[in-house]
């Protein structure tokens, strides 16, 4: 189900990924983390967070 794959907000993404909120915002600004925006709210897909870190680790 889609709602089970969503994390709300930078805090939620930070908690899920082990980053700080500042790091999440920075990665969104650089286009590294895909984000879904609904008004001022941000949502992240867990699967896309995991994919971003897999590709980052592979390149790192």
Protein Blocks (a to p, Z undefined) as FASTA:
>chain_A
ZZlmpcehjklmmmmnopafklmmmmmmnomaccddehjbccddfklmmmmmmmmmmmZZ
